[in-house]
């Protein structure tokens, strides 16, 4: 039987656009909840044909370089979520770290970090605190979590869970490495073990949130650092991922680039029909 693997990126409550009286997501991505339901349906319907499932979990502390609450403006208030901070802003004092006492070396680090991002032509966005360790928002979407539990019970295999983002001094969008790895933190370096595991697949299906950020960066790292033949194994589930608001055009451009590279984009319905014969239930 072909080795089909499923890589699920950050399908967590804080990204799902579904609120209750008891819970409001911190960073809802429009469409993410329905994406999770479609992915859960695929796993329940065709999970017997999936040999390996890897699920990443965006994992943060309240104090985090990329959280808006970790910063203050020149007016001594937290900047609004989605603010952009540049090295020029930092030098001019328009934004500063919120910690009461910030040692000079920490300021030097932040300025160097911002400068490196600009050299990489990457914006530095301040996000609302999200996927905080120990909170409901860090958990997987419940319907998807149940589908994964069912898969474990039926197959006798564990889902491989991977946490990313715990280092408070660098950003971790990709499942494979931090944007700027911390030399002192192995968890931020390129994860060669995961790359090797993914390379063992005959088909690698990718889903999750958000298509504009963590999914996009994971795919980009797979293409950059993975074995050349891995590109031809990828299947991107377009109906099981959605972009952060305002990044829709960037995702469409990314999808176009993937198609031009010969990478397959498909829907969960198409893949379910390929993995499981009609009328077959997992």
C-alpha positions in Angstrom: 0.0 0.0 0.0 1.4 3.5 -0.8 2.6 5.5 2.1 0.2 8.4 2.3 1.1 11.0 4.9 -1.1 13.9 6.2 0.5 17.0 7.5 -1.9 19.2 9.5 -0.7 22.7 10.3 -2.0 24.5 13.4 -5.7 23.5 13.1 -6.4 25.1 16.5 -9.3 26.7 18.2 -7.8 30.2 18.2 -7.7 30.2 14.4 -11.2 28.9 13.9 -13.9 31.4 13.1 -16.4 29.9 15.5 -17.4 31.6 18.8 -19.5 30.5 21.7 -20.6 32.3 24.9 -17.8 30.5 26.7 -15.0 30.9 24.1 -14.0 33.6 21.5 -11.0 32.8 19.3 -8.0 35.1 19.5 -7.1 35.1 15.9 -10.0 33.8 13.8 -9.3 33.0 10.1 -12.4 33.4 8.0 -13.3 29.9 6.8 -11.1 28.0 9.1 -13.8 26.2 11.1 -15.4 24.7 7.9 -11.9 23.8 6.8 -11.5 21.7 9.9 -14.9 20.0 9.4 -13.9 19.0 5.9 -10.6 17.7 7.0 -12.2 15.7 9.8 -14.6 14.3 7.3 -11.7 13.2 5.1 -10.0 11.5 8.0 -13.1 9.7 9.1 -14.0 8.6 5.6 -10.6 7.7 4.2 -8.3 7.5 7.2 -7.5 3.8 6.7 -5.5 4.8 3.6 -3.5 7.3 5.5 -0.3 5.8 7.1 1.1 8.7 9.0 -0.5 11.9 10.4 1.6 14.8 11.7 -0.2 17.7 13.4 1.6 20.8 14.4 0.5 23.1 17.3 1.3 26.8 17.3 2.5 27.3 20.9 3.1 30.6 22.6 3.7 32.2 26.0 1.9 35.4 26.8 5.2 37.2 26.6 6.3 36.9 23.0 8.2 39.2 20.7 5.5 39.1 18.1 2.5 39.7 20.4 1.2 43.3 20.4 0.9 43.2 24.2 4.7 42.8 24.5 5.2 46.3 23.1 4.4 49.9 23.9 4.0 52.9 21.6 5.5 56.3 22.3 2.2 57.1 24.0 2.8 54.2 26.5 -0.1 52.0 25.3 0.0 48.7 23.6 -0.1 49.0 19.8 -3.2 47.5 18.2 -2.9 44.0 16.7 -1.5 43.8 13.2 0.7 46.9 13.7 3.9 46.8 11.6 7.1 47.6 13.4 10.3 48.6 11.5 13.8 49.1 12.6 13.4 52.8 12.1 10.4 52.8 14.4 12.4 51.0 17.0 15.4 53.4 16.8 13.1 56.4 16.9 11.3 55.1 20.0 7.9 54.9 18.3 7.7 51.3 19.6 9.6 49.8 22.5 9.4 46.5 24.5 6.9 46.6 27.3 9.1 45.0 29.9 9.7 47.4 32.8 13.5 46.9 32.6 14.9 46.0 29.3 18.7 45.4 29.3 20.7 47.0 26.5 21.6 43.7 25.0 18.0 42.8 24.5 17.3 46.0 22.7 20.4 45.3 20.5 18.9 41.8 19.8 15.5 43.3 18.8 17.1 45.9 16.5 19.2 43.2 14.9 16.2 41.0 14.5 14.2 43.7 12.8 17.1 44.6 10.5 17.5 41.0 9.5 13.8 40.7 8.7 14.0 43.8 6.5 17.0 42.4 4.7 14.8 39.3 4.0 12.0 41.7 2.8 9.7 40.4 5.5 7.3 42.6 7.5 7.3 42.3 11.3 3.6 42.1 12.3 2.4 42.3 15.9 -0.3 39.6 16.4 -2.8 39.4 19.3 -1.8 36.8 21.9 -2.9 33.4 20.6 -2.5 29.7 21.1 -1.3 30.3 24.6 0.0 27.2 26.4 -2.7 25.8 28.7 -5.6 27.7 27.2 -8.6 26.3 25.1 -7.3 28.3 22.1 -4.2 26.1 22.0 -6.3 22.9 21.5 -7.1 21.4 18.2 -10.5 22.1 16.8 -12.8 19.5 18.6 -14.2 17.8 15.6 -10.8 17.4 14.1 -9.4 16.2 17.4 -12.2 13.5 17.5 -11.4 12.4 14.0 -7.7 12.0 14.9 -8.7 10.0 18.1 -10.8 7.8 15.9 -7.9 7.3 13.5 -5.6 6.4 16.3 -8.1 3.8 17.7 -8.7 2.2 14.3 -5.2 2.1 13.1 -3.3 1.5 16.4 -0.9 4.3 15.4 -0.3 7.6 17.3 -0.6 10.9 15.6 2.8 12.7 15.7 2.2 16.1 17.4 4.8 18.9 17.1 4.8 22.1 19.1 6.3 25.2 17.5 6.7 28.8 18.7 7.7 28.4 22.4 10.8 30.5 21.9 9.7 34.0 22.8 12.4 35.8 20.8 11.8 34.6 17.3 8.8 33.9 15.0 7.9 30.3 14.0 5.4 30.2 11.2 6.8 27.2 9.4 6.6 23.7 10.9 10.2 23.1 10.0 12.2 26.1 11.4 11.9 29.5 12.9 12.1 32.6 10.7 15.4 33.5 12.2 16.7 30.4 14.2 18.2 30.9 17.6 21.6 29.3 17.7 21.1 28.4 21.4 17.7 26.7 20.8 17.7 23.5 18.8 13.9 23.6 18.5 14.2 26.7 16.3 16.7 25.1 13.8 15.7 23.2 10.7 14.0 20.0 11.8 15.8 17.5 9.7 14.1 14.5 11.4 10.7 15.7 10.3 11.9 16.4 6.8 13.3 12.9 6.6 10.0 11.4 7.8 8.0 13.4 5.2 10.4 12.3 2.5 9.4 8.6 3.2 6.0 9.3 1.9 4.6 8.4 -1.5 2.1 11.2 -1.2 2.1 14.1 1.3 -1.2 15.8 1.8 -1.0 19.2 3.5 -3.9 21.1 5.2 -4.3 23.6 8.1 -4.1 27.3 9.0 -3.4 29.7 7.8 -2.7 29.3 4.1 -1.2 32.8 4.0 1.3 32.2 6.8 2.1 29.0 8.6 0.9 26.7 5.7 2.6 28.8 3.1 5.9 28.9 5.0 5.9 25.2 5.7 5.4 24.4 2.0 8.1 26.9 1.1 10.5 25.2 3.5 9.7 21.8 2.3 10.5 22.9 -1.3 13.7 24.7 -0.3 15.1 22.1 2.1 13.5 18.8 1.3 14.6 16.3 -1.2 13.9 17.2 -4.8 11.5 14.4 -5.4 9.3 15.5 -2.4 7.9 18.3 -4.6 6.2 15.7 -6.8 4.5 14.0 -3.8 2.8 17.1 -2.4 -1.0 17.5 -2.5 -2.3 20.8 -1.2 -5.9 20.6 0.1 -7.2 24.0 -1.0 -10.6 23.5 0.8 -8.9 22.7 4.1 -7.0 25.9 4.5 -7.9 29.6 4.5 -5.9 32.9 4.5 -5.7 35.6 7.2 -8.0 38.5 6.1 -6.2 40.8 3.7 -3.8 38.2 2.4 -6.2 36.5 -0.1 -4.4 37.8 -3.2 -1.0 36.7 -1.9 -2.3 33.1 -1.4 -3.8 33.0 -4.9 -0.4 34.1 -6.2 1.3 31.4 -4.1 -1.1 28.8 -5.4 -0.4 29.9 -9.0 3.3 29.5 -8.4 2.8 26.0 -7.0 0.8 25.0 -10.0 3.6 26.3 -12.3 6.0 24.1 -10.4 3.8 21.1 -11.1 2.6 20.8 -7.5 -0.9 19.4 -7.2 -3.7 21.4 -5.6 -6.9 19.4 -4.9 -10.0 19.3 -2.7 -10.7 17.0 0.2 -13.6 15.5 -1.8 -11.2 14.6 -4.7 -8.7 13.0 -2.4 -11.3 11.1 -0.4 -12.5 9.5 -3.5 -9.0 8.5 -4.4 -8.1 7.1 -1.0 -11.3 5.3 -0.3 -13.6 3.5 -2.8 -17.2 4.8 -3.0 -19.5 3.7 -0.2 -16.5 2.7 1.9 -16.5 4.1 5.4 -13.4 4.2 7.7 
